[in-house]
């Protein structure tokens, strides 16, 4: 189990065509093991975020191949990929991005309701568990836009966990958090990787944060250094 | 399960922006209510017009009018195209006119289940004379009881009595304006001269006033037996047999059925009065055009609001897509919103349309036989109004929802 491959990319190449054609990724290949906590670092423009969005399956405009849990995802339709993301990938974005009109609890529940594997009652129970894990259960029924940045980030992590995804991806998860909250997020991610065997991939420019992860990939000019 | 999430999201979107939703619903409400009001009003107008028309018009008329003009005796002898022939000054011979054995036809017609009333008439042109005054007009020889059943003729007799014709062998009932023109009152004597030169005196036993001036000026009623005597026809003669059926809009099958049984011309009111049918259809076209315009405007309003909503929520759409909602899910979320707006608008539109119609029905309008503006409700107008309302909103919501489905989450989330 320990050495099972969670995610594998081969020779990823990507161009931006606006405002002029520019090669962002120049042939990137690596593997991530199951339960590994990986961080990708690099300067602005190094292509690290672009790489993450390709890994996330949201960006399909690339050359090369992407495999997650042994499934080849390159060439699948948008709808297939959406269903795959729903079940296997959890996201935490830089600006927490909750749905402001919904309560925290609803925000957490939505991906599970979409998946439709469990009854609403079970999902609610699981959502509360997730929120408790992140120590934010008491805010569950508040509307998402009434929370502070750190709290919102935790709700976003709880949402990423709800479907027990095999991979959690995160773009600058601590980008606008103070050191206390940053530490909390780091601890949560570490726990998930160790205890649940979930793979974590974080893009960050916070070297302190990166140093505490299992492995760090550094990127520059579209290549891994 | 997944479907209900979409509905849940749609309902949150609708309730969180109350005023926007309200305005969109009001747009549909006005469209639907105007559709109902316009159509109910036009139906009312059509119905009033028909009621007026049918005070002197039967649903089906049977008559005998020989039209053998096309018969060519020479052509039938020489069907060889080599022969050249020419006829000068051709004349038609009148073989028959009118129905000689009317009672057998009447009993045939009465057997049809659709038929409500049958009346025989003898109609012909005459001169009415009094002193030196001479007025061109028409006499109707009628069967009192049956005629009354068809046209409620006894109700238009203002002086004297309709049934006087029955008892008074030489009685006549004439139009009010005709009486005034000739300077005659009830119990005066009037001379009638037929086209064959037969002249006879009658006693006026009644004066009628219908809603049609032309008729009041030229028409007189005789008992059918008196009319037969006047023009020298047998005791079973009639020029027209008039029929009323249960559903006057459904004359075609009845005419067809009677056509197989009866060797005379059979004409429905629609054929005889195309202007009535045309007037009704034109008014319907106007009603539909106006209400569709309103629905169209409402549709543009909804399109606008949906577009705005989607632009506002573009971030949230990106999140939903990132967490696994497909393009179709997004589309169905926004179509659900449009559908809900359409249904709610349709419901309120039905209520409002009904109330407006009731209100308009109270507006005084004293022309002809009317007292207030006419309104006539039909279930199909209400059903169609809701159907059109919902369809318009769905179409108006579809284009923006397609745009939402195409949102690329990467460009939004990366900023």
HADDOCK unambig.tbl for C-alpha pairs under 7 A between the chains (distance, minus, plus):
assign (segid A and resid 53 and name CA) (segid B and resid 410 and name CA) 6.88 0.50 0.50
assign (segid A and resid 58 and name CA) (segid B and resid 322 and name CA) 6.92 0.50 0.50
assign (segid A and resid 58 and name CA) (segid B and resid 409 and name CA) 6.94 0.50 0.50
assign (segid A and resid 58 and name CA) (segid B and resid 410 and name CA) 6.39 0.50 0.50
assign (segid A and resid 59 and name CA) (segid B and resid 410 and name CA) 6.48 0.50 0.50
assign (segid A and resid 79 and name CA) (segid B and resid 326 and name CA) 5.23 0.50 0.50
assign (segid A and resid 79 and name CA) (segid B and resid 327 and name CA) 6.82 0.50 0.50
assign (segid A and resid 82 and name CA) (segid B and resid 321 and name CA) 6.77 0.50 0.50
assign (segid A and resid 82 and name CA) (segid B and resid 324 and name CA) 4.38 0.50 0.50
assign (segid A and resid 82 and name CA) (segid B and resid 325 and name CA) 5.93 0.50 0.50
assign (segid A and resid 82 and name CA) (segid B and resid 326 and name CA) 5.32 0.50 0.50
assign (segid A and resid 83 and name CA) (segid B and resid 324 and name CA) 5.46 0.50 0.50
assign (segid A and resid 85 and name CA) (segid B and resid 323 and name CA) 6.40 0.50 0.50
assign (segid A and resid 85 and name CA) (segid B and resid 324 and name CA) 5.18 0.50 0.50
assign (segid A and resid 86 and name CA) (segid B and resid 323 and name CA) 5.41 0.50 0.50
assign (segid A and resid 86 and name CA) (segid B and resid 324 and name CA) 3.87 0.50 0.50
assign (segid A and resid 97 and name CA) (segid B and resid 319 and name CA) 6.95 0.50 0.50
assign (segid A and resid 99 and name CA) (segid B and resid 316 and name CA) 5.88 0.50 0.50
assign (segid A and resid 101 and name CA) (segid B and resid 16 and name CA) 6.83 0.50 0.50
assign (segid A and resid 111 and name CA) (segid B and resid 323 and name CA) 6.01 0.50 0.50
assign (segid A and resid 111 and name CA) (segid B and resid 324 and name CA) 6.77 0.50 0.50
assign (segid A and resid 113 and name CA) (segid B and resid 1 and name CA) 6.76 0.50 0.50
assign (segid A and resid 113 and name CA) (segid B and resid 2 and name CA) 6.21 0.50 0.50
assign (segid A and resid 113 and name CA) (segid B and resid 5 and name CA) 6.13 0.50 0.50
assign (segid A and resid 114 and name CA) (segid B and resid 2 and name CA) 4.67 0.50 0.50
assign (segid A and resid 114 and name CA) (segid B and resid 5 and name CA) 6.28 0.50 0.50
assign (segid A and resid 115 and name CA) (segid B and resid 2 and name CA) 6.70 0.50 0.50
assign (segid A and resid 116 and name CA) (segid B and resid 1 and name CA) 5.37 0.50 0.50
assign (segid A and resid 116 and name CA) (segid B and resid 2 and name CA) 5.76 0.50 0.50
